[in-house]
Each structure stands twice: as structure tokens, then as C-alpha cells.
């Protein structure tokens, strides 16, 4: 009878140990998920900031091109060259 009780106690202790190990694993996974979500949020912010800078630069380049084309037209008109 003592052997059965000892076996049950050992089994109960083992199950408790495994449950504690599982709780630690769950806690670690939760922490990793929180960190991954924070990194993703930061990367999204960086991406959107870079996208806004690109849009602004594209607008500036379009304006520079339009100005250069207008200047070229004025030179052509002054020179009396017709296309």
C-alpha cells in the first residue's frame, strides 16, 4: 500500500512540475508575442514615415520637372523655334 501511495505522490509531484513548466512556457510565449507586436508597430511607423518622405520627395521632383519643362518652353519660345 505504501508503494502505491508513494507512486501517486511522485506522479502528483511530476504533474505539478510539468504544470509549472507549462505555465513558464506560456508566460515566455506571451512575453515574446508582446515584444513581437511592439516591433511590428515600430516597423509600421517607420514604414509609414518613409512612405510619407517618399511621397513628399516625389512631389518635389515632379515640381522640379514641371519647372524645368516650363523653362525649356520659354527658351524655345524666345529662340523662335517651333515644333
Rosetta constraint file for C-alpha pairs under 8 A:
AtomPair CA 1 CA 5 HARMONIC 6.38 0.50
AtomPair CA 2 CA 6 HARMONIC 6.08 0.50
AtomPair CA 3 CA 7 HARMONIC 6.03 0.50
AtomPair CA 4 CA 8 HARMONIC 6.12 0.50
AtomPair CA 5 CA 9 HARMONIC 6.13 0.50
AtomPair CA 6 CA 10 HARMONIC 6.07 0.50
AtomPair CA 7 CA 11 HARMONIC 6.04 0.50
AtomPair CA 8 CA 12 HARMONIC 5.97 0.50
AtomPair CA 9 CA 13 HARMONIC 6.05 0.50
AtomPair CA 10 CA 14 HARMONIC 6.04 0.50
AtomPair CA 11 CA 15 HARMONIC 6.12 0.50
AtomPair CA 12 CA 16 HARMONIC 6.13 0.50
AtomPair CA 13 CA 17 HARMONIC 6.11 0.50
AtomPair CA 14 CA 18 HARMONIC 6.14 0.50
AtomPair CA 15 CA 19 HARMONIC 6.05 0.50
AtomPair CA 16 CA 20 HARMONIC 6.15 0.50
AtomPair CA 17 CA 21 HARMONIC 6.17 0.50
AtomPair CA 18 CA 22 HARMONIC 6.09 0.50
AtomPair CA 19 CA 23 HARMONIC 6.15 0.50
AtomPair CA 20 CA 24 HARMONIC 6.29 0.50
AtomPair CA 21 CA 25 HARMONIC 6.23 0.50
AtomPair CA 22 CA 26 HARMONIC 6.12 0.50
AtomPair CA 23 CA 27 HARMONIC 6.10 0.50
AtomPair CA 24 CA 28 HARMONIC 6.11 0.50
AtomPair CA 25 CA 29 HARMONIC 6.11 0.50
AtomPair CA 26 CA 30 HARMONIC 6.08 0.50
AtomPair CA 27 CA 31 HARMONIC 6.24 0.50
AtomPair CA 28 CA 32 HARMONIC 6.18 0.50
AtomPair CA 29 CA 33 HARMONIC 6.11 0.50
AtomPair CA 30 CA 34 HARMONIC 6.23 0.50
AtomPair CA 31 CA 35 HARMONIC 6.25 0.50
AtomPair CA 32 CA 36 HARMONIC 6.04 0.50
AtomPair CA 33 CA 37 HARMONIC 6.07 0.50
AtomPair CA 34 CA 38 HARMONIC 6.26 0.50
AtomPair CA 35 CA 39 HARMONIC 6.22 0.50
AtomPair CA 36 CA 40 HARMONIC 6.10 0.50
AtomPair CA 37 CA 41 HARMONIC 6.11 0.50
AtomPair CA 38 CA 42 HARMONIC 6.21 0.50
AtomPair CA 39 CA 43 HARMONIC 6.09 0.50
AtomPair CA 40 CA 44 HARMONIC 6.10 0.50
AtomPair CA 41 CA 45 HARMONIC 6.29 0.50
AtomPair CA 42 CA 46 HARMONIC 6.23 0.50
AtomPair CA 43 CA 47 HARMONIC 6.00 0.50
AtomPair CA 44 CA 48 HARMONIC 6.10 0.50
AtomPair CA 45 CA 49 HARMONIC 6.12 0.50
AtomPair CA 46 CA 50 HARMONIC 6.11 0.50
AtomPair CA 47 CA 51 HARMONIC 6.06 0.50
AtomPair CA 48 CA 52 HARMONIC 6.12 0.50
AtomPair CA 49 CA 53 HARMONIC 6.28 0.50
AtomPair CA 50 CA 54 HARMONIC 6.15 0.50
AtomPair CA 51 CA 55 HARMONIC 6.18 0.50
AtomPair CA 52 CA 56 HARMONIC 6.16 0.50
AtomPair CA 53 CA 57 HARMONIC 6.08 0.50
AtomPair CA 54 CA 58 HARMONIC 5.96 0.50
AtomPair CA 55 CA 59 HARMONIC 6.18 0.50
AtomPair CA 56 CA 60 HARMONIC 6.28 0.50
AtomPair CA 57 CA 61 HARMONIC 6.11 0.50
AtomPair CA 58 CA 62 HARMONIC 6.11 0.50
AtomPair CA 59 CA 63 HARMONIC 6.22 0.50
AtomPair CA 60 CA 64 HARMONIC 6.20 0.50
AtomPair CA 61 CA 65 HARMONIC 6.11 0.50
AtomPair CA 62 CA 66 HARMONIC 6.10 0.50
AtomPair CA 63 CA 67 HARMONIC 6.06 0.50
AtomPair CA 64 CA 68 HARMONIC 6.09 0.50
AtomPair CA 65 CA 69 HARMONIC 6.10 0.50
AtomPair CA 66 CA 70 HARMONIC 6.11 0.50
AtomPair CA 67 CA 71 HARMONIC 6.12 0.50
AtomPair CA 68 CA 72 HARMONIC 6.12 0.50
AtomPair CA 69 CA 73 HARMONIC 6.19 0.50
AtomPair CA 70 CA 74 HARMONIC 6.28 0.50
AtomPair CA 71 CA 75 HARMONIC 6.29 0.50
AtomPair CA 72 CA 76 HARMONIC 6.19 0.50
AtomPair CA 73 CA 77 HARMONIC 6.08 0.50
AtomPair CA 74 CA 78 HARMONIC 6.06 0.50
AtomPair CA 75 CA 79 HARMONIC 6.05 0.50
AtomPair CA 76 CA 80 HARMONIC 6.18 0.50
AtomPair CA 76 CA 81 HARMONIC 5.37 0.50
AtomPair CA 76 CA 82 HARMONIC 7.43 0.50
AtomPair CA 77 CA 81 HARMONIC 6.22 0.50
AtomPair CA 77 CA 82 HARMONIC 7.54 0.50
